Amino acid sequence: MKHIDEFVDERQQAWCIHCGGWIAELDTNRDHVPTKTLLHKPFPENLPVVKVCKDCNEGFSLDEQYLVAFLGSVLSGTTDPSAQSNPAASRILRTNESLRARIEQSKTTYRTISGETRHVWKPEQMRIDRVLLKNARGHAFFENGEPMLSEPDIVWSRPLETLTAEGRDAFEDPGDSGFWPEVGSRMMTRIMTGHDLSGGWVIVQEGVYRYSVTQDPGIRVRMVLSEYLAAEVCWD
């Protein structure tokens, strides 16, 4: 990814985007958005990072592990660590036997009329939503300099394949809201230069993770994980 400087109002960076704490008074670290374990090695250069409080960052760890392991299991059709395409999912499933068993129990196997074996998986949606919200807050802050401290109005996710044709078209097209991001924001720079943009989407890693941030005038963040899971978080 291209390195893009930002020049938005520094007062917008005074709070932790997750808990709203005064960042100057907190123990902080730099958080990757998206969650780094959702990506594949070798990682792209200049991954987006934001400063957040250490407690918040570490507080998402278990949910992030769950999402990575669950998504990997769904994509591979198994919780077998050796079958995972994402090394992070393989490592988590191999070292966390209780989580692996929990995900395995969420799988239902059935046979089609033609005798083909199929699996369906029931996610722990609240855990997935927490990670999606964490990443959405990070994307909004990194791209637009907007700390979204309030609870979102909408959080949803579902496999891309389950969207209707009309729904898929609407989701894939972030559209032109008519609102331009603040001068000096990274998103404004992307719009003007096209850096890492394709059809309005920021491509973090081709086929692995992409996102869009639009303002109309609220903030709408869309994400696609492994070209399988579509997600949207909105603040109206």
HELIX and SHEET records of a PDB file:
HELIX    1   1 GLU A   10  GLN A   13  5                                   4    
HELIX    2   2 ILE A   23  GLU A   25  5                                   3    
HELIX    3   3 LYS A   36  LEU A   38  5                                   3    
HELIX    4   4 LYS A   54  GLY A   59  1                                   6    
HELIX    5   5 SER A   61  SER A   76  1                                  16    
HELIX    6   6 PRO A   81  ALA A   83  5                                   3    
HELIX    7   7 PRO A   87  THR A   95  1                                   9    
HELIX    8   8 GLU A   97  GLN A  105  1                                   9    
HELIX    9   9 GLN A  125  ASN A  144  1                                  20    
HELIX   10  10 LEU A  160  THR A  162  5                                   3    
HELIX   11  11 ALA A  165  GLU A  172  1                                   8    
HELIX   12  12 ARG A  186  THR A  193  1                                   8    
SHEET    1   A 2 THR A  28  HIS A  32  0                                        
SHEET    2   A 2 VAL A  49  CYS A  53 -1                                        
SHEET    1   B 2 LYS A 107  ARG A 111  0                                        
SHEET    2   B 2 THR A 117  TRP A 121 -1                                        
SHEET    1   C 6 ILE A 154  PRO A 159  0                                        
SHEET    2   C 6 LEU A 229  TRP A 235 -1                                        
SHEET    3   C 6 ILE A 219  LEU A 225 -1                                        
SHEET    4   C 6 TYR A 209  GLN A 215 -1                                        
SHEET    5   C 6 TRP A 201  GLN A 205 -1                                        
SHEET    6   C 6 LEU A 197  SER A 198 -1                                        
END                                                                             
